[in-house]
Amino acid sequence: MKVKILEWKSFATWHWDLATSADDSGYVEELCGICRVSFDGTCPNCKYPGDDCPIVLGSGCTHNFHLHCILKWLEQESSKGLCPMCRQIFTFKEPEQTSDVLINLKTLIDGHRVMRERFQQGNEQEFEAFGADQDLQMA
Amino acid sequence: MNIEITSKVISQIIPRPGLYDLGGDLDNDIQIVLDWLSPYYPENLNNNKPTKIVDPSVRVKKAIHGYLKHESNQIEFVMVYINTISSQFETKFVADLSFLEYIHMVRQLSHYYNCHLDYLNLTNRSRMIFTRKLNLLINSKLSHTKMEEYFAERLFGDLSSQSHFELIDVITTLTSINLTNELNSTMIQLAISTIKRNIKEIATEKWTVPILDSINNCITTQIYPTFSLVTSYTESPAASYLSSLNTTAHDELVHLRISEIYTMVSTYPSSIPALEELHLCLTSSTKRRQLTTSFIDSMRKHLLHSGADTVDIIHIYIKTMQSFLIIDPRGVLLDQVIRPARKYLRTRDDVVIKLVHGMLNNNPSSKLYELAVELTRKQESIVRDEGLKWTPDPIDALADFKRGKHDVIESLLSIFTSKEVFIDEFTRLFGKQLIEGGDVQDIEEKLVLLKSRFGNDLFTMLDIMIRDIRQSGLYQGDLLRMSVLSHLYWPSSMLEHDSFSVPDLIQQRFDEFKSQFINDKPGRTVKHIPSLGSVTLELEINHETKSFVVTPLQAAIIDLFNEKSDEVSVNDAATKLSISEYTATQALNFWVDEKVLMKLTSTLYIANEDDESF
């Protein structure tokens, strides 16, 4: 007897491949630290998971977020560019392919870095010039 | 001429009273009057000619004059006379008189006594007393059954001139002896029973054609002419009874329909004409109540019990809505009759799944096809704010009656407090269809309809599921066609399956696919669900080629026999595919049933090939 397979229609599920070990089901049950939704789901503003709502892996710390979630967080000045979970300066692992949103994220992180540096300078010059504080606030 | 008036002359003119005429002797006078009056009973009742009355002699007249001068005497006389008549009547009256004979007797008696009485110069009062007593005497002998039988044969039939005159004769006779009330009530009873009989004949189980016109016609042409003929003699002034007769007929029709309502509803839409006419005739609130009670009773008896199929209950539910909205467009009656069904449906576990399947089944032979039609119907936007046009709820509405449009699907959905149960069911059903390779286009079209009904937000999962399947077109390789699902958005029960090892060739293809996917989608990976999907394959066996579409597991099992003439044990198969022996046996037995494999022993299987093929 010869068996000739003509077509094998099959199904698979996708999931984010995170460093943390997967459980028995093979899925990572880790949630986004900001929106508390699984990474395989979407941030609160997105409808479709996956391509449309990617995740960002922290490189300075081990925390990961939905790209949209961390963007929103870093857009607030009060975030001071820190990871919302561990308060270290947030940096991320840059994937090979980049996108507009990732460039935005990068700009934000850079912005916060500049701010921090100015603030530090400001601290050093505190006694020298009164106006520096004002400049900082205006910035 | 000169005549000398002497006592002799006077006595010649006015005779002296002799023995013969002792004028003042009252007993004598009574006897003379009574002798002349002699109680009478007609001899020949078939002869319509009145008996000849003998004129009273002078002596009789005198006796009458003398004796019946005073009313008190008259009344006394009338009493005595009636007694005499009565005793004579009792002895002569024959009980088995036919009705017509009775009428003849009445006429002759009335004629005879009326003539006699004319001579008696009675006062109105005494004459009235006599007439009343006489009538009573005659009336008491009337057989009501015979009268009814007589009229039943003649009334409301066709009025030929012969029977017409006879009828008028009878009516006037009966009226003359003060039987007007009896006559009227007999006729009304007859009219009603004739109407009842007619309605029963015309209307019973006839729901598909309008019949109100023929009923009205029957009233106008058959019942009313006789009726008005009779009332013109019995009523003064003659009133028109046409509209009350119509009302009676309509009431009777409603009465009939009340007993038929459940079957009528279940034969909707062919019963629409009857339902529309019921709408026209159903005017009293008592009848409305009877209608709803009767329907609810029948529904409980025929439908709302564990023996009935859920689909049938929903089917009747829909018909009930449609029917009762015809009977009562305000929806008040519907509101009342539908409540028990709603309450009952809540106790059924499979209502949601049946409704969901019904809405999505476009096959006109489906019992719930109405739901599919209803789903595609454009919804009109409801204007809730009625502003100044507000009117109170109808008087017979139940406390939480909701006015407004009565949409079948809306009504069925509102049985459940939450729409979630439906969404879950839709998701499961569509998910299954998507996995099984259903028409995505078709599913999307249905989804658009559902969204217009349930709102967009509730179908996020389905949107993502459909997108997953649509995008799977991107992953088509040689042999292997992969669909990649977003696992959080599919019902978990669909994705949880026991895994097994696919044939090496397929595993190889999957690995190729996987590395391509990881390359395309950095940061993501895929997990194979081997048991989901379907496999198209060809078997070459005994120089024949057979094609099959089977489950992946069945494909993997038969692949073990590829180009192999040795037997395979259950244990082997289970080990090679990393499945339980039970699962392996099932898949092996599938191929045995298809006559591709043969069972050597209970645990050994071999390809079912003729010996010469080796």
Interface residues (C-beta under 8 A of the other chain):
Chain A: M1 K2 V3 K4 I5 L6 E7 W8 K9 S10 F11 A12 T13 W14 H15 W16 D17 G26 Y27 S38 D40 G41 K47 Y48 P49 G50 D51 P54 I55 L57 P95 E96 Q97
Chain B: I435 G437 T460 D463 I464 R467 L479 L480 R481 M482 S483 V484 L485 S486 H487 L488 Y489 L495 V502 P503 L505 I506 R509 F510 K514 F517 I518 K521 P522 G523 R524 T525 V526 K527 H528 I529 P530 L532 G533 S534 V535 T536 L537 E538 L539 E540 I541 S547 P552 A555 I558 D559 F561 N562 E563 K564 V596 A607 E609
